């Protein structure tokens, strides 16, 4: 089935799961035309339906509760209950039971497609695999106050970042319609005692999640402002693509897993994800020149974090046995095949939209 038809089917299903924000969905369509990297980020549903066909040699590997939508910009920072700065994957919207290799294949594919990268495709795959193998053997949280202090400059929040953050908050458009009661209740509960909500707003962020409603509460508390977000949670696109469209989301199962030091402000209730939004607790987006930051050490850390997530699964021992049997370059080859397929879909989508725009002008 063509990408256009799959995209239409997925968006039809999405509208049955949440009150889709059509303007955000239109924005997503535009982002999908910017680059193969942006296209990959926005189309996990397509990946879910095709990747086993594209890489059949790994589809029978041990299946674990996986992140699903792994990519180089799906990592961020937060403070745990002890106030320690933690780094790792911070978006588990697409969590599902998936053969373990696909999490690192997708990560390696995203590194291959990232613009202006300063590391070879082979070195990137080797760095990710090295980290993953270490993580599956000795899983742990990635703490920037203790072990990975070298990473702090990559995620440091400058004064400029803080000004930009609060300017962005000030610019959030006020919610024009009443916030759904379940979202409002959760936002209220996520605030500390004595905080007073000053306004509700909407927020446009992300790639694959564009179109899902996001509501923001901006509150006053003890001399300043604090921000909380509610984002609609729907079943994983992996389950949708495999004929189980109403499977309960597994977001929180991974977010608070055995080898995580979770964000104490993160919670899931009434099909919404609630989290603290702050300048120093955020998703780290590498920006237009993402590849410039993708050096071996960072990719190894990304692989390690995925390995630590999988290391909490009962299949961890089976993964270690399976990965030991694979050729050293299996990840490099799989990500090369996957990237070529993503680029093909991207060019089909870009050409289709150009034709539609030409027809509209004519």
N, C-alpha and C positions, 0 to 999 in steps of 0.2 A: 504494500500500500504506500502511496506517495506520502511525503512528509506533510503536504498541505492537508490531506485527508486525516492523517493521524492527529495533527494539530487541532483541526476542527473537532474531532471526536473527543479529544482530551478537554478542550475548553467547554464543550457541551456538558461533559461530566462534571467539570469544576463548578459550573453554575448550579448544579444540583447539590453541591456540598457547602457552598457559602455564597454570600451576597457579593458577587464579583464586582470590582470597581472597573468599569469598562474603560475609563480613561487610562488607568494604569496598565490594563491589558494592551491597549493601543501603544503605550510607551514601551512595553515589553517587545512588541512586534518590531518597533523601530530599533531597539537595542540589538535584537537578533540579527539585524543587517549590518552591524558595525564591524564585526570581526568573527572568525570562527571561534575564538575564545569566548566572546559574549554569547554566541549562539549555543555553545556547549553549556554554559552556565544556565541558560534559560530553558533548556529542553531535556531535562532528566527523564521526562515521560517517553521521549523518543529513544533515548539510551536504554531505558528499561525494556522496551519492546524489541530491540534489535541486537543488543550487545552479545547475547548468547549465540546468536547466529553469526555475528561478525567474528567472535573469538570462541569457537566451539571447543577448542582444546582445553579450556579452563572452566567450562560451565558445569562440569561434574565434580569440581573441587568441594571440600567440606563447606557447608552453608552455615553462616553465623548471623546473629543480629548485627547488621552493618549500617554504616552511615548512609550509604547509597549515593547521595549527591556530594561526593568529595570533589574538591578542586582547590587550587592554590589560594583562593580568596575566601575559603570557608573556615578561616581560623581567626581567633580573636583573643582578647584579654578580658579578665574579670577578677574580682576580689572574692576570695572564699570566706568562710565564716570566721577565719582567723585574721582576715585582712591581708593575706598573702596574695601577691600578683601571680595569677595563673594564666597560662597560654594553652590554646588547643582548639580543636573543632568546637564551634559554639552554635551550630545549626544542625539539628537532627530531624528536620521536617520530614525527610524521606526515609527514615529508618525502617528497615524491613529485613526479613530473613533472605539473604543473598549469598551465593558462593563467594567466599572471602576474597578471591583475587580481584574482583571487580572494583572494590574500593580503591586499591592501589593502582589498578589500570586506569581508572578515571582520573586519579590524581596525576599520574604520569602523562596522561593525554592532555590534561589542562596545562601542565608545565611545557609540553611540546608546543601547544597552541598559543601560549602567552606571548604577547608582542615584545620585541627587543630583548629577548632572553640572552643572558651572558653565560650560558652553560650548554654544552652539547646535549643532544637528546639521549645519547647513550649514557653520559655521565649523570644526567638527571635521573634516569631510570635506575641506575646503579645506586645512587644516593638514597632514593626512596626505598628501594628494596633492602639496603643495608639497615636503614632506620627501622623499617617494619620488622625485620628479623630480630633486631635487638629488643623491640617493644613487645613482641609476642613471647619472648623468652623471659624478660624481666620487666613486666609492665609497671608503670607508675605515672603519677601526675607530672606534668611539666611545670616546674615552679621557677619563676624568674627572679625570686628573691634568694634562691639557694643554689640550684644546679645550673640552669641555663641563663646565668647572668649576662652572657655574651649577646643574648637576644634583645636585651633591654633597649639598646639604641634603635632597633628596628621598629619597636612598638611604643617608644617614648611619646608622651603627650606633651607637646610644646605649648608655650603661651599662645602661639598662633593657632594651634589646633583647638585650644580651649575657646578662644574668641570665635573661631569658625563654628564650633559646636553650638555655642549659645546664640550666635547669629542665625544658625540653621533652625534652632528651636523657636526663636522669635518669628521666623518666616514660615513655620508650619501653618498651613491654612486651617482656620477654625473649622471644626466639624459642623457642616451645614444641617445635617439631619441628626435626630437624637441618637446618641450612642446606644447600641443594643444593650438591654438591661444586664445580660450576663457579662458583657465586656465592662460595663460601668461598675458592676459589683466587684469584679476581680481587680480592676484598677484601684478602687477604693481600698480593698483589703490588702493590696500590695504596698500601701503607703504606711509610714510610721505614724504612731499615735500623735495627734495634734496637727498633722499636715492638712492643709486646706487646698482643694483643687480650685485653681483660678480659671482654667479653661480646658476644654477638650479640643483636640486637633486631629488631623490626619497626617499620614507620613508616607512618602513614596521611597521605598528602598528595595535593594535586592535585585535578583535576576529571575530565577525560576519562580519565586513567590510573588512576583508582580501580578496584580490582579486580585489577590486576596486582600480583604480589608485590614487596615492597621489603624488603631486608634491610640492616641497619646493623651495622657493626663499630665498637665504642667501644674505643679503644686508649689505653694509656699510653705516653707518649714524652717523655723529657727534662723531667720535672717537671710535666707536665700531660697533658691528654687531647686526642685528635684523633678525628675521626669520618669514616667513609667509608660510602657508600651503594651498593648494587647494586639496580637496578630492571630488571625483565624488559622486554625489547624485543621487540615483535612487528611484523609488516609494517604499513604505513600503512593506515588505514581508507579512504583515497582509493583505493588499489589494490583493497582488498576490495570497495568499492562499484562498482568498474569491472571486476569479473570477473577480477582478478589477485591472489587472496588470498595467494599464497605468494611474492610479489615480495620480494627481499631488502631489508631496511630501509636507508634512505639517511641515517640520523642523522649519522654521522660525516662524511659528505661535506660537509654544510653546516657542521657545528661547526668544522671546520678549513679552511673555504673561503679563497679567495685574499685576501679583504678582512676576514678575521677575525683577531683576536689571541687564539688559543684558550686555554682553561683547561688548563694542563699536567697537571692531575690527572684530566682527563676521558678516558675510554677506553671502547671497546666490544669486548667479547669474549664468546664463547659465549652470544650472545643476551641479554646483560645490559649495561646502562649503568652504569659505575662513575664516581663523582665524589666530590670532597671536599665535606663538609657543614661549614659554619662560620658564625658569626654575621655575618661580613663578606663572605661569598661565598654568595649566596643568591638565590632568586627573590624579587622585590619584589612582594608582593601588596598591592594598594591598600586592601583591606579593605571593610567594609560601605558606607562612603561613598566608594567608588572615584572617583565622578565629581568630587568636590571637588578632586582633584589633576589632573584631566584638562583642563589648559589648553592653549592652542594650541602653546606652545613644546615641551611634552613630547610631544604628538601628532606634531608635526613631526619630532622626534627619532626617534620610533617609525617613522614613514614612511621616514625617511632610512636607518634600519638595515635595513629590508626592501629598500629600493632598493639598498643596498650588497651585500646578499646576492645579489640578482638580477643585480647588475652583474658578478658573476664568471662568469655564464653566457654561452655563445657567442651566445645570443639577445639580448644586451643592446642591440645596435644596432637589432634589429627591434622591441624594446620601445619604444625612444625614438621610432622612426618611428610606431608604432601609437598611442602615447599622445598624440602631437602632433595626430593626426587626430580625437581624441575631443572631444566638447563639454565645456566647462569644468565642468559640473555632473554629469557622468556618474557619478562616485563617490558623490555625494550621493544621486542617484536610485537607484542600485543598492543602496546600503546601506539606504535607506528601504524598498525592496521586500523585501530579505532580512530586515530586522528584523520586518516585519509577518508574514512567514511563520514566523519563529522564535517569535514571540509566540503565533501560532495553535497550533503544536505544543505549546508550553509549557502553554497552558490546557487542551488536550486531555489531556495527561499528568497535570496537577494534578487535573482532574476525575475522571479514571479512578482515580487512587489514592484519592481521597476516597470514591468509590463502593465500592472494594474494602475500605477500612477500615470503612465502614458495614455492609457485608455480613458482615465478620468479627465486628463487635460484635453484630449481630443474630443 
